């Protein structure tokens, strides 16, 4: 669970920072004021469409790993290119296109959360896991503003480097989760969880029926 939370945090933090500071990053490219805010809407719209589309395909194919890895790798590459493009003097059109590539990671964190939920059997365990990982989302949102301090503008190289490193960590974490899950399946871990969940449900049903009988009396 802790590895899941850390991996999810590694994906959420750079993406949240990108969402918060994209208008500021675009201002560093040359757009100013209202125009920078307007131009930041299109990468966010692309990220929304991508998240819905890939999420649907992920569920349709019943596959998580490659959807998460591919989107994470593309996003990491986008942050690397975005960090390098300023010092290399690439034109504003190319740099703006790269912001779309760097916004592709909107798929990873929801994919990881759905993957984690499918590995947990039992209402109590699932509720705790989702809440715990959700708290990492909130922590990531609190830390994200510190990725792009004003002193590092207009290129914000520090934020780009940290974001690229976090996405690399997210990719490694996802692979570890996959092989760990594969090992647990071979050990019959999920069969034992199903039995525990069944017993938990029977216990809850017994408590519920006891209350009904008591109220009727």
Secondary structure, DSSP 4 states (H G I P E B T S, - for coil): -HHHHHHHHHHHHHHHHHHHHHHHHHHHHT--HHHHHHHHHHHHHHHHHHHHHHHHHHHHHT--HHHHHHHHHHHHHHHHHHHHHHHHT--HHHHHHHHHHHTTTHHHHHHHHHHHHHT--SHHHHHHHHHHHHHHHHHHHHHHGGGS-GGGTTTTHHHHHHHHHHHHHHHHHHHHHHHHHHHHHHTTHHHHHHHHHHHHHHHHHHHHHHHHHHHH-
